[in-house]
């Protein structure tokens, strides 16, 4: 075969014997099947939910812990203080009614 140019490359790198060509086709088919299986697994709603939950969990851990695992007490204290202010304000507004 001559080295003809196609949309994705040349035919020069294709095997010339029928048996080798069949093996190359089967290898490509197996590769494509594996890719399709991986994409279908990624598109499953449960998998999307699991990845989203893992992302939220990682963000939450990053907000309250340093990369080496120690707690960021200043952030935890700020959140606890803000929560306390909101609760006290809600109780105060309810009692005024």
Phi and psi restraints in degrees (range 20) as a CNS / XPLOR table:
assign (resid 1 and name C) (resid 2 and name N)
       (resid 2 and name CA) (resid 2 and name C) 1.0 -83.7 20.0 2
assign (resid 2 and name N) (resid 2 and name CA)
       (resid 2 and name C) (resid 3 and name N) 1.0 159.1 20.0 2
assign (resid 2 and name C) (resid 3 and name N)
       (resid 3 and name CA) (resid 3 and name C) 1.0 -79.4 20.0 2
assign (resid 3 and name N) (resid 3 and name CA)
       (resid 3 and name C) (resid 4 and name N) 1.0 86.5 20.0 2
assign (resid 3 and name C) (resid 4 and name N)
       (resid 4 and name CA) (resid 4 and name C) 1.0 -88.5 20.0 2
assign (resid 4 and name N) (resid 4 and name CA)
       (resid 4 and name C) (resid 5 and name N) 1.0 145.9 20.0 2
assign (resid 4 and name C) (resid 5 and name N)
       (resid 5 and name CA) (resid 5 and name C) 1.0 -92.5 20.0 2
assign (resid 5 and name N) (resid 5 and name CA)
       (resid 5 and name C) (resid 6 and name N) 1.0 129.6 20.0 2
assign (resid 5 and name C) (resid 6 and name N)
       (resid 6 and name CA) (resid 6 and name C) 1.0 -113.6 20.0 2
assign (resid 6 and name N) (resid 6 and name CA)
       (resid 6 and name C) (resid 7 and name N) 1.0 -173.1 20.0 2
assign (resid 6 and name C) (resid 7 and name N)
       (resid 7 and name CA) (resid 7 and name C) 1.0 -68.0 20.0 2
assign (resid 7 and name N) (resid 7 and name CA)
       (resid 7 and name C) (resid 8 and name N) 1.0 -22.6 20.0 2
assign (resid 7 and name C) (resid 8 and name N)
       (resid 8 and name CA) (resid 8 and name C) 1.0 -116.2 20.0 2
assign (resid 8 and name N) (resid 8 and name CA)
       (resid 8 and name C) (resid 9 and name N) 1.0 -1.1 20.0 2
assign (resid 8 and name C) (resid 9 and name N)
       (resid 9 and name CA) (resid 9 and name C) 1.0 157.2 20.0 2
assign (resid 9 and name N) (resid 9 and name CA)
       (resid 9 and name C) (resid 10 and name N) 1.0 -153.6 20.0 2
assign (resid 9 and name C) (resid 10 and name N)
       (resid 10 and name CA) (resid 10 and name C) 1.0 -111.8 20.0 2
assign (resid 10 and name N) (resid 10 and name CA)
       (resid 10 and name C) (resid 11 and name N) 1.0 161.0 20.0 2
assign (resid 10 and name C) (resid 11 and name N)
       (resid 11 and name CA) (resid 11 and name C) 1.0 -88.2 20.0 2
assign (resid 11 and name N) (resid 11 and name CA)
       (resid 11 and name C) (resid 12 and name N) 1.0 1.1 20.0 2
assign (resid 11 and name C) (resid 12 and name N)
       (resid 12 and name CA) (resid 12 and name C) 1.0 -64.4 20.0 2
assign (resid 12 and name N) (resid 12 and name CA)
       (resid 12 and name C) (resid 13 and name N) 1.0 -29.2 20.0 2
assign (resid 12 and name C) (resid 13 and name N)
       (resid 13 and name CA) (resid 13 and name C) 1.0 -88.1 20.0 2
assign (resid 13 and name N) (resid 13 and name CA)
       (resid 13 and name C) (resid 14 and name N) 1.0 2.2 20.0 2
assign (resid 13 and name C) (resid 14 and name N)
       (resid 14 and name CA) (resid 14 and name C) 1.0 -81.3 20.0 2
assign (resid 14 and name N) (resid 14 and name CA)
       (resid 14 and name C) (resid 15 and name N) 1.0 144.9 20.0 2
assign (resid 14 and name C) (resid 15 and name N)
       (resid 15 and name CA) (resid 15 and name C) 1.0 -67.3 20.0 2
assign (resid 15 and name N) (resid 15 and name CA)
       (resid 15 and name C) (resid 16 and name N) 1.0 152.3 20.0 2
assign (resid 15 and name C) (resid 16 and name N)
       (resid 16 and name CA) (resid 16 and name C) 1.0 -97.5 20.0 2
assign (resid 16 and name N) (resid 16 and name CA)
       (resid 16 and name C) (resid 17 and name N) 1.0 -26.3 20.0 2
assign (resid 16 and name C) (resid 17 and name N)
       (resid 17 and name CA) (resid 17 and name C) 1.0 -81.7 20.0 2
assign (resid 17 and name N) (resid 17 and name CA)
       (resid 17 and name C) (resid 18 and name N) 1.0 146.4 20.0 2
assign (resid 17 and name C) (resid 18 and name N)
       (resid 18 and name CA) (resid 18 and name C) 1.0 -60.0 20.0 2
assign (resid 18 and name N) (resid 18 and name CA)
       (resid 18 and name C) (resid 19 and name N) 1.0 -38.7 20.0 2
assign (resid 18 and name C) (resid 19 and name N)
       (resid 19 and name CA) (resid 19 and name C) 1.0 -66.6 20.0 2
assign (resid 19 and name N) (resid 19 and name CA)
       (resid 19 and name C) (resid 20 and name N) 1.0 -42.5 20.0 2
assign (resid 19 and name C) (resid 20 and name N)
       (resid 20 and name CA) (resid 20 and name C) 1.0 -67.3 20.0 2
assign (resid 20 and name N) (resid 20 and name CA)
       (resid 20 and name C) (resid 21 and name N) 1.0 -37.2 20.0 2
assign (resid 20 and name C) (resid 21 and name N)
       (resid 21 and name CA) (resid 21 and name C) 1.0 -64.3 20.0 2
assign (resid 21 and name N) (resid 21 and name CA)
       (resid 21 and name C) (resid 22 and name N) 1.0 -41.4 20.0 2
assign (resid 21 and name C) (resid 22 and name N)
       (resid 22 and name CA) (resid 22 and name C) 1.0 -63.4 20.0 2
assign (resid 22 and name N) (resid 22 and name CA)
       (resid 22 and name C) (resid 23 and name N) 1.0 -41.0 20.0 2
assign (resid 22 and name C) (resid 23 and name N)
       (resid 23 and name CA) (resid 23 and name C) 1.0 -63.5 20.0 2
assign (resid 23 and name N) (resid 23 and name CA)
       (resid 23 and name C) (resid 24 and name N) 1.0 -40.4 20.0 2
assign (resid 23 and name C) (resid 24 and name N)
       (resid 24 and name CA) (resid 24 and name C) 1.0 -65.1 20.0 2
assign (resid 24 and name N) (resid 24 and name CA)
       (resid 24 and name C) (resid 25 and name N) 1.0 -40.2 20.0 2
assign (resid 24 and name C) (resid 25 and name N)
       (resid 25 and name CA) (resid 25 and name C) 1.0 -64.8 20.0 2
assign (resid 25 and name N) (resid 25 and name CA)
       (resid 25 and name C) (resid 26 and name N) 1.0 -44.5 20.0 2
assign (resid 25 and name C) (resid 26 and name N)
       (resid 26 and name CA) (resid 26 and name C) 1.0 -63.5 20.0 2
assign (resid 26 and name N) (resid 26 and name CA)
       (resid 26 and name C) (resid 27 and name N) 1.0 -39.1 20.0 2
assign (resid 26 and name C) (resid 27 and name N)
       (resid 27 and name CA) (resid 27 and name C) 1.0 -64.5 20.0 2
assign (resid 27 and name N) (resid 27 and name CA)
       (resid 27 and name C) (resid 28 and name N) 1.0 -42.7 20.0 2
assign (resid 27 and name C) (resid 28 and name N)
       (resid 28 and name CA) (resid 28 and name C) 1.0 -65.2 20.0 2
assign (resid 28 and name N) (resid 28 and name CA)
       (resid 28 and name C) (resid 29 and name N) 1.0 -40.3 20.0 2
assign (resid 28 and name C) (resid 29 and name N)
       (resid 29 and name CA) (resid 29 and name C) 1.0 -62.4 20.0 2
assign (resid 29 and name N) (resid 29 and name CA)
       (resid 29 and name C) (resid 30 and name N) 1.0 -43.7 20.0 2
assign (resid 29 and name C) (resid 30 and name N)
       (resid 30 and name CA) (resid 30 and name C) 1.0 -64.7 20.0 2
assign (resid 30 and name N) (resid 30 and name CA)
       (resid 30 and name C) (resid 31 and name N) 1.0 -40.1 20.0 2
assign (resid 30 and name C) (resid 31 and name N)
       (resid 31 and name CA) (resid 31 and name C) 1.0 -63.5 20.0 2
assign (resid 31 and name N) (resid 31 and name CA)
       (resid 31 and name C) (resid 32 and name N) 1.0 -44.5 20.0 2
assign (resid 31 and name C) (resid 32 and name N)
       (resid 32 and name CA) (resid 32 and name C) 1.0 -65.4 20.0 2
assign (resid 32 and name N) (resid 32 and name CA)
       (resid 32 and name C) (resid 33 and name N) 1.0 -38.4 20.0 2
assign (resid 32 and name C) (resid 33 and name N)
       (resid 33 and name CA) (resid 33 and name C) 1.0 -63.1 20.0 2
assign (resid 33 and name N) (resid 33 and name CA)
       (resid 33 and name C) (resid 34 and name N) 1.0 -41.2 20.0 2
assign (resid 33 and name C) (resid 34 and name N)
       (resid 34 and name CA) (resid 34 and name C) 1.0 -64.7 20.0 2
assign (resid 34 and name N) (resid 34 and name CA)
       (resid 34 and name C) (resid 35 and name N) 1.0 -39.5 20.0 2
assign (resid 34 and name C) (resid 35 and name N)
       (resid 35 and name CA) (resid 35 and name C) 1.0 -64.8 20.0 2
assign (resid 35 and name N) (resid 35 and name CA)
       (resid 35 and name C) (resid 36 and name N) 1.0 -43.4 20.0 2
assign (resid 35 and name C) (resid 36 and name N)
       (resid 36 and name CA) (resid 36 and name C) 1.0 -63.7 20.0 2
assign (resid 36 and name N) (resid 36 and name CA)
       (resid 36 and name C) (resid 37 and name N) 1.0 -41.7 20.0 2
assign (resid 36 and name C) (resid 37 and name N)
       (resid 37 and name CA) (resid 37 and name C) 1.0 -61.0 20.0 2
assign (resid 37 and name N) (resid 37 and name CA)
       (resid 37 and name C) (resid 38 and name N) 1.0 -43.3 20.0 2
assign (resid 37 and name C) (resid 38 and name N)
       (resid 38 and name CA) (resid 38 and name C) 1.0 -64.2 20.0 2
assign (resid 38 and name N) (resid 38 and name CA)
       (resid 38 and name C) (resid 39 and name N) 1.0 -42.8 20.0 2
assign (resid 38 and name C) (resid 39 and name N)
       (resid 39 and name CA) (resid 39 and name C) 1.0 -65.7 20.0 2
assign (resid 39 and name N) (resid 39 and name CA)
       (resid 39 and name C) (resid 40 and name N) 1.0 -39.5 20.0 2
assign (resid 39 and name C) (resid 40 and name N)
       (resid 40 and name CA) (resid 40 and name C) 1.0 -68.2 20.0 2
assign (resid 40 and name N) (resid 40 and name CA)
       (resid 40 and name C) (resid 41 and name N) 1.0 -34.8 20.0 2
assign (resid 40 and name C) (resid 41 and name N)
       (resid 41 and name CA) (resid 41 and name C) 1.0 -65.1 20.0 2
assign (resid 41 and name N) (resid 41 and name CA)
       (resid 41 and name C) (resid 42 and name N) 1.0 -41.3 20.0 2
assign (resid 41 and name C) (resid 42 and name N)
       (resid 42 and name CA) (resid 42 and name C) 1.0 -66.8 20.0 2
assign (resid 42 and name N) (resid 42 and name CA)
       (resid 42 and name C) (resid 43 and name N) 1.0 -26.4 20.0 2
assign (resid 42 and name C) (resid 43 and name N)
       (resid 43 and name CA) (resid 43 and name C) 1.0 -88.6 20.0 2
assign (resid 43 and name N) (resid 43 and name CA)
       (resid 43 and name C) (resid 44 and name N) 1.0 -5.1 20.0 2
assign (resid 43 and name C) (resid 44 and name N)
       (resid 44 and name CA) (resid 44 and name C) 1.0 -66.5 20.0 2
assign (resid 44 and name N) (resid 44 and name CA)
       (resid 44 and name C) (resid 45 and name N) 1.0 136.4 20.0 2
assign (resid 44 and name C) (resid 45 and name N)
       (resid 45 and name CA) (resid 45 and name C) 1.0 -56.6 20.0 2
assign (resid 45 and name N) (resid 45 and name CA)
       (resid 45 and name C) (resid 46 and name N) 1.0 -39.0 20.0 2
assign (resid 45 and name C) (resid 46 and name N)
       (resid 46 and name CA) (resid 46 and name C) 1.0 -64.2 20.0 2
assign (resid 46 and name N) (resid 46 and name CA)
       (resid 46 and name C) (resid 47 and name N) 1.0 -38.6 20.0 2
assign (resid 46 and name C) (resid 47 and name N)
       (resid 47 and name CA) (resid 47 and name C) 1.0 -68.9 20.0 2
assign (resid 47 and name N) (resid 47 and name CA)
       (resid 47 and name C) (resid 48 and name N) 1.0 -39.8 20.0 2
assign (resid 47 and name C) (resid 48 and name N)
       (resid 48 and name CA) (resid 48 and name C) 1.0 -62.7 20.0 2
assign (resid 48 and name N) (resid 48 and name CA)
       (resid 48 and name C) (resid 49 and name N) 1.0 -43.2 20.0 2
assign (resid 48 and name C) (resid 49 and name N)
       (resid 49 and name CA) (resid 49 and name C) 1.0 -63.6 20.0 2
assign (resid 49 and name N) (resid 49 and name CA)
       (resid 49 and name C) (resid 50 and name N) 1.0 -41.7 20.0 2
assign (resid 49 and name C) (resid 50 and name N)
       (resid 50 and name CA) (resid 50 and name C) 1.0 -63.4 20.0 2
assign (resid 50 and name N) (resid 50 and name CA)
       (resid 50 and name C) (resid 51 and name N) 1.0 -42.9 20.0 2
assign (resid 50 and name C) (resid 51 and name N)
       (resid 51 and name CA) (resid 51 and name C) 1.0 -65.3 20.0 2
assign (resid 51 and name N) (resid 51 and name CA)
       (resid 51 and name C) (resid 52 and name N) 1.0 -39.5 20.0 2
assign (resid 51 and name C) (resid 52 and name N)
       (resid 52 and name CA) (resid 52 and name C) 1.0 -64.7 20.0 2
assign (resid 52 and name N) (resid 52 and name CA)
       (resid 52 and name C) (resid 53 and name N) 1.0 -44.1 20.0 2
assign (resid 52 and name C) (resid 53 and name N)
       (resid 53 and name CA) (resid 53 and name C) 1.0 -64.0 20.0 2
assign (resid 53 and name N) (resid 53 and name CA)
       (resid 53 and name C) (resid 54 and name N) 1.0 -39.1 20.0 2
assign (resid 53 and name C) (resid 54 and name N)
       (resid 54 and name CA) (resid 54 and name C) 1.0 -65.1 20.0 2
assign (resid 54 and name N) (resid 54 and name CA)
       (resid 54 and name C) (resid 55 and name N) 1.0 -37.1 20.0 2
assign (resid 54 and name C) (resid 55 and name N)
       (resid 55 and name CA) (resid 55 and name C) 1.0 -66.5 20.0 2
assign (resid 55 and name N) (resid 55 and name CA)
       (resid 55 and name C) (resid 56 and name N) 1.0 -43.0 20.0 2
assign (resid 55 and name C) (resid 56 and name N)
       (resid 56 and name CA) (resid 56 and name C) 1.0 -64.6 20.0 2
assign (resid 56 and name N) (resid 56 and name CA)
       (resid 56 and name C) (resid 57 and name N) 1.0 -42.5 20.0 2
assign (resid 56 and name C) (resid 57 and name N)
       (resid 57 and name CA) (resid 57 and name C) 1.0 -62.6 20.0 2
assign (resid 57 and name N) (resid 57 and name CA)
       (resid 57 and name C) (resid 58 and name N) 1.0 -42.2 20.0 2
assign (resid 57 and name C) (resid 58 and name N)
       (resid 58 and name CA) (resid 58 and name C) 1.0 -65.4 20.0 2
assign (resid 58 and name N) (resid 58 and name CA)
       (resid 58 and name C) (resid 59 and name N) 1.0 -39.4 20.0 2
assign (resid 58 and name C) (resid 59 and name N)
       (resid 59 and name CA) (resid 59 and name C) 1.0 -64.8 20.0 2
assign (resid 59 and name N) (resid 59 and name CA)
       (resid 59 and name C) (resid 60 and name N) 1.0 -41.9 20.0 2
assign (resid 59 and name C) (resid 60 and name N)
       (resid 60 and name CA) (resid 60 and name C) 1.0 -64.3 20.0 2
assign (resid 60 and name N) (resid 60 and name CA)
       (resid 60 and name C) (resid 61 and name N) 1.0 -43.3 20.0 2
assign (resid 60 and name C) (resid 61 and name N)
       (resid 61 and name CA) (resid 61 and name C) 1.0 -63.0 20.0 2
assign (resid 61 and name N) (resid 61 and name CA)
       (resid 61 and name C) (resid 62 and name N) 1.0 -38.7 20.0 2
assign (resid 61 and name C) (resid 62 and name N)
       (resid 62 and name CA) (resid 62 and name C) 1.0 -67.2 20.0 2
assign (resid 62 and name N) (resid 62 and name CA)
       (resid 62 and name C) (resid 63 and name N) 1.0 -28.1 20.0 2
assign (resid 62 and name C) (resid 63 and name N)
       (resid 63 and name CA) (resid 63 and name C) 1.0 -76.2 20.0 2
assign (resid 63 and name N) (resid 63 and name CA)
       (resid 63 and name C) (resid 64 and name N) 1.0 -28.8 20.0 2
assign (resid 63 and name C) (resid 64 and name N)
       (resid 64 and name CA) (resid 64 and name C) 1.0 -112.4 20.0 2
assign (resid 64 and name N) (resid 64 and name CA)
       (resid 64 and name C) (resid 65 and name N) 1.0 -0.5 20.0 2
assign (resid 64 and name C) (resid 65 and name N)
       (resid 65 and name CA) (resid 65 and name C) 1.0 -138.1 20.0 2
assign (resid 65 and name N) (resid 65 and name CA)
       (resid 65 and name C) (resid 66 and name N) 1.0 148.3 20.0 2
assign (resid 65 and name C) (resid 66 and name N)
       (resid 66 and name CA) (resid 66 and name C) 1.0 -77.9 20.0 2
assign (resid 66 and name N) (resid 66 and name CA)
       (resid 66 and name C) (resid 67 and name N) 1.0 165.7 20.0 2
assign (resid 66 and name C) (resid 67 and name N)
       (resid 67 and name CA) (resid 67 and name C) 1.0 -58.5 20.0 2
assign (resid 67 and name N) (resid 67 and name CA)
       (resid 67 and name C) (resid 68 and name N) 1.0 -26.0 20.0 2
assign (resid 67 and name C) (resid 68 and name N)
       (resid 68 and name CA) (resid 68 and name C) 1.0 -89.9 20.0 2
assign (resid 68 and name N) (resid 68 and name CA)
       (resid 68 and name C) (resid 69 and name N) 1.0 4.2 20.0 2
assign (resid 68 and name C) (resid 69 and name N)
       (resid 69 and name CA) (resid 69 and name C) 1.0 100.9 20.0 2
assign (resid 69 and name N) (resid 69 and name CA)
       (resid 69 and name C) (resid 70 and name N) 1.0 -4.0 20.0 2
assign (resid 69 and name C) (resid 70 and name N)
       (resid 70 and name CA) (resid 70 and name C) 1.0 -80.0 20.0 2
assign (resid 70 and name N) (resid 70 and name CA)
       (resid 70 and name C) (resid 71 and name N) 1.0 145.4 20.0 2
assign (resid 70 and name C) (resid 71 and name N)
       (resid 71 and name CA) (resid 71 and name C) 1.0 -71.1 20.0 2
assign (resid 71 and name N) (resid 71 and name CA)
       (resid 71 and name C) (resid 72 and name N) 1.0 144.2 20.0 2
assign (resid 71 and name C) (resid 72 and name N)
       (resid 72 and name CA) (resid 72 and name C) 1.0 -94.6 20.0 2
assign (resid 72 and name N) (resid 72 and name CA)
       (resid 72 and name C) (resid 73 and name N) 1.0 88.5 20.0 2
assign (resid 72 and name C) (resid 73 and name N)
       (resid 73 and name CA) (resid 73 and name C) 1.0 -63.4 20.0 2
assign (resid 73 and name N) (resid 73 and name CA)
       (resid 73 and name C) (resid 74 and name N) 1.0 -30.0 20.0 2
assign (resid 73 and name C) (resid 74 and name N)
       (resid 74 and name CA) (resid 74 and name C) 1.0 -66.0 20.0 2
assign (resid 74 and name N) (resid 74 and name CA)
       (resid 74 and name C) (resid 75 and name N) 1.0 -36.8 20.0 2
assign (resid 74 and name C) (resid 75 and name N)
       (resid 75 and name CA) (resid 75 and name C) 1.0 -73.2 20.0 2
assign (resid 75 and name N) (resid 75 and name CA)
       (resid 75 and name C) (resid 76 and name N) 1.0 -41.8 20.0 2
assign (resid 75 and name C) (resid 76 and name N)
       (resid 76 and name CA) (resid 76 and name C) 1.0 -62.7 20.0 2
assign (resid 76 and name N) (resid 76 and name CA)
       (resid 76 and name C) (resid 77 and name N) 1.0 -41.5 20.0 2
assign (resid 76 and name C) (resid 77 and name N)
       (resid 77 and name CA) (resid 77 and name C) 1.0 -64.6 20.0 2
assign (resid 77 and name N) (resid 77 and name CA)
       (resid 77 and name C) (resid 78 and name N) 1.0 -39.8 20.0 2
assign (resid 77 and name C) (resid 78 and name N)
       (resid 78 and name CA) (resid 78 and name C) 1.0 -64.5 20.0 2
assign (resid 78 and name N) (resid 78 and name CA)
       (resid 78 and name C) (resid 79 and name N) 1.0 -42.3 20.0 2
assign (resid 78 and name C) (resid 79 and name N)
       (resid 79 and name CA) (resid 79 and name C) 1.0 -66.2 20.0 2
assign (resid 79 and name N) (resid 79 and name CA)
       (resid 79 and name C) (resid 80 and name N) 1.0 -43.0 20.0 2
assign (resid 79 and name C) (resid 80 and name N)
       (resid 80 and name CA) (resid 80 and name C) 1.0 -63.5 20.0 2
assign (resid 80 and name N) (resid 80 and name CA)
       (resid 80 and name C) (resid 81 and name N) 1.0 -41.5 20.0 2
assign (resid 80 and name C) (resid 81 and name N)
       (resid 81 and name CA) (resid 81 and name C) 1.0 -64.8 20.0 2
assign (resid 81 and name N) (resid 81 and name CA)
       (resid 81 and name C) (resid 82 and name N) 1.0 -43.4 20.0 2
assign (resid 81 and name C) (resid 82 and name N)
       (resid 82 and name CA) (resid 82 and name C) 1.0 -64.0 20.0 2
assign (resid 82 and name N) (resid 82 and name CA)
       (resid 82 and name C) (resid 83 and name N) 1.0 -39.8 20.0 2
assign (resid 82 and name C) (resid 83 and name N)
       (resid 83 and name CA) (resid 83 and name C) 1.0 -63.5 20.0 2
assign (resid 83 and name N) (resid 83 and name CA)
       (resid 83 and name C) (resid 84 and name N) 1.0 -41.9 20.0 2
assign (resid 83 and name C) (resid 84 and name N)
       (resid 84 and name CA) (resid 84 and name C) 1.0 -63.2 20.0 2
assign (resid 84 and name N) (resid 84 and name CA)
       (resid 84 and name C) (resid 85 and name N) 1.0 -42.7 20.0 2
assign (resid 84 and name C) (resid 85 and name N)
       (resid 85 and name CA) (resid 85 and name C) 1.0 -62.0 20.0 2
assign (resid 85 and name N) (resid 85 and name CA)
       (resid 85 and name C) (resid 86 and name N) 1.0 -42.8 20.0 2
assign (resid 85 and name C) (resid 86 and name N)
       (resid 86 and name CA) (resid 86 and name C) 1.0 -64.4 20.0 2
assign (resid 86 and name N) (resid 86 and name CA)
       (resid 86 and name C) (resid 87 and name N) 1.0 -44.3 20.0 2
assign (resid 86 and name C) (resid 87 and name N)
       (resid 87 and name CA) (resid 87 and name C) 1.0 -64.4 20.0 2
assign (resid 87 and name N) (resid 87 and name CA)
       (resid 87 and name C) (resid 88 and name N) 1.0 -44.0 20.0 2
assign (resid 87 and name C) (resid 88 and name N)
       (resid 88 and name CA) (resid 88 and name C) 1.0 -63.2 20.0 2
assign (resid 88 and name N) (resid 88 and name CA)
       (resid 88 and name C) (resid 89 and name N) 1.0 -41.5 20.0 2
assign (resid 88 and name C) (resid 89 and name N)
       (resid 89 and name CA) (resid 89 and name C) 1.0 -63.5 20.0 2
assign (resid 89 and name N) (resid 89 and name CA)
       (resid 89 and name C) (resid 90 and name N) 1.0 -42.8 20.0 2
assign (resid 89 and name C) (resid 90 and name N)
       (resid 90 and name CA) (resid 90 and name C) 1.0 -63.3 20.0 2
assign (resid 90 and name N) (resid 90 and name CA)
       (resid 90 and name C) (resid 91 and name N) 1.0 -42.6 20.0 2
assign (resid 90 and name C) (resid 91 and name N)
       (resid 91 and name CA) (resid 91 and name C) 1.0 -64.3 20.0 2
assign (resid 91 and name N) (resid 91 and name CA)
       (resid 91 and name C) (resid 92 and name N) 1.0 -40.7 20.0 2
assign (resid 91 and name C) (resid 92 and name N)
       (resid 92 and name CA) (resid 92 and name C) 1.0 -64.2 20.0 2
assign (resid 92 and name N) (resid 92 and name CA)
       (resid 92 and name C) (resid 93 and name N) 1.0 -42.4 20.0 2
assign (resid 92 and name C) (resid 93 and name N)
       (resid 93 and name CA) (resid 93 and name C) 1.0 -66.3 20.0 2
assign (resid 93 and name N) (resid 93 and name CA)
       (resid 93 and name C) (resid 94 and name N) 1.0 -39.1 20.0 2
assign (resid 93 and name C) (resid 94 and name N)
       (resid 94 and name CA) (resid 94 and name C) 1.0 -65.5 20.0 2
assign (resid 94 and name N) (resid 94 and name CA)
       (resid 94 and name C) (resid 95 and name N) 1.0 -39.4 20.0 2
assign (resid 94 and name C) (resid 95 and name N)
       (resid 95 and name CA) (resid 95 and name C) 1.0 -70.5 20.0 2
assign (resid 95 and name N) (resid 95 and name CA)
       (resid 95 and name C) (resid 96 and name N) 1.0 -27.5 20.0 2
assign (resid 95 and name C) (resid 96 and name N)
       (resid 96 and name CA) (resid 96 and name C) 1.0 -72.9 20.0 2
assign (resid 96 and name N) (resid 96 and name CA)
       (resid 96 and name C) (resid 97 and name N) 1.0 -19.7 20.0 2
